[in-house]
Amino acid sequence: MTRRPGDPWPHPPELPRPVIMEQFWADAVFLHWRIPASAAARFLPPGTVPDEIDGSSWVGLIGFRMVGAGLGRGLPAPYFGSFAEINVRLYSREQDGTRGVVFVTLDASRLAVVLAARAGGIPYVWSRCRPLSAGGMPASYGYDVARYRGQASSRFAVEPDLARTADDTVSLELTARFGLHSTFGARTLYIPNTHTPWPLHPAKETELDDGLLRAAGFSVDGPPDSVLFSPGVRTQFGKPRVVPGQTPSGFRRAGR
């Protein structure tokens, strides 16, 4: 990623064609905690290492509303293309410096979407997911999720400061990510995506009762180190590629 002169937003690389999927992410809530690199490394696929931001690795609990997802640049899939999603994610880097995210879990309420994504190596979990929002001033946004199996659940909400913009380096590097690393079969794939700069605001956590991080294997103490909100952005995903190499010996992948 590069930055234009005078513009704090990273400039996304050109998206490899063809476009394989287009979707809109709405009412995105980002909660992040600092964690040791060793805690992140065991979840990362071969060929990647933890990407450190401001001197540490991070784990994120993110909720948003998927709106109008569809294959290619065609029409959004009715019903199945819109749902709430809550994910637990880490930050990864390849040996050539390419940066991405790694989804440890993704909870969604559309069973067909969950089954299709799991067949493609994306760790979706079928859950009851619903957005929490309250009008007025200040407005509040959040998500409630309960898994149908395993009994893990989370409920969190924030009040964004819509009069301010979050354009510091840490906030941007945690949210302006233009690809994901995933394991499919015996191979690690990099799936690129692109989007324009989205409105990003600092926020205040108003509710947090989380079990998804614990269920995923993370132990965090205290409130999040970063709390952010965005009303959303439209994004596109491009052609995946195979990531070369294996995980360096300094990091151990979880035996899962």
Secondary structure as GFF3:
##gff-version 3
##sequence-region A 1 256
A	DSSP	beta_strand	2	3	.	.	.	ID=ss1
A	DSSP	beta_strand	10	11	.	.	.	ID=ss2
A	DSSP	beta_strand	21	35	.	.	.	ID=ss3
A	DSSP	alpha_helix	37	41	.	.	.	ID=ss4
A	DSSP	beta_strand	48	50	.	.	.	ID=ss5
A	DSSP	beta_strand	57	71	.	.	.	ID=ss6
A	DSSP	beta_strand	83	94	.	.	.	ID=ss7
A	DSSP	beta_strand	99	108	.	.	.	ID=ss8
A	DSSP	alpha_helix	111	119	.	.	.	ID=ss9
A	DSSP	beta_strand	124	134	.	.	.	ID=ss10
A	DSSP	beta_strand	140	147	.	.	.	ID=ss11
A	DSSP	beta_strand	153	160	.	.	.	ID=ss12
A	DSSP	alpha_helix	169	175	.	.	.	ID=ss13
A	DSSP	beta_strand	179	184	.	.	.	ID=ss14
A	DSSP	beta_strand	187	195	.	.	.	ID=ss15
A	DSSP	beta_strand	201	210	.	.	.	ID=ss16
A	DSSP	alpha_helix	212	216	.	.	.	ID=ss17
A	DSSP	beta_strand	226	237	.	.	.	ID=ss18
A	DSSP	beta_strand	241	242	.	.	.	ID=ss19
###
